[in-house]
Amino acid sequence: MRADAKRNRDHLLTVAGTTIAEQGIDVSMRDIARTANVGLATLLRHFPTREALLEALLHTSFGDLTAKASELETSHAAEDALVSWVRDCVAWTTEYRGVTVLMAAAIDDPESALHASCVTLRAAGARLLARAQATGAARNDIDGDDLFALIAMLAWTGDQPALAPRASHLFGIIASAILTSAGGGRSTGVYGER
């Protein structure tokens, strides 16, 4: 890719990230192009669909969360690794209002531009969950799909202005429901508050 084309693409991603964070994923492609001071055709040349734009925008974050799961798997106790990773996922997904709806749909849609990234992310969480289950720290009646759904549910809660103040409390309840130990993250909030 030529340097000027890469600069333009990076600029579009920066503007899209800011716009989506402020207005949610339903912001029109036309509004993103207008905010970036380019024509709609220019935006569509780089990103022909909203999902293609979101995949490019979120790709690094998906990779970071997957790498974080691998790091936690080797550096933390199973219970702590699982809770920490779920907390990071929930916090990240609330940065882009409405992205959890797309992620939940993409997981079952191989044609979605987000499918591969979502499947990889779900697999990373499933590994952490299986490790916690193997040590007896997590319930055995949930799987990676359930964990992905719980993350989406908690992120959706954080997207709702009326419910956002309860997000940390609800995270603690869900963490306690996943874990088998008595302390199971009950007082740990979405952003790590105690």
Salt bridges, closest charged atoms under 4 A:
ASP4 OD2 - ARG2 NH2 2.91
ASP10 OD2 - LYS6 NZ 2.87
ASP31 OD1 - ARG34 NH1 2.68
GLU55 OE2 - HIS59 ND1 3.20
GLU73 OE1 - ARG127 NE 3.66
ASP88 OD2 - LYS68 NZ 3.00
ASP141 OD2 - ARG139 NH2 2.70
ASP145 OD1 - ARG122 NH1 2.79
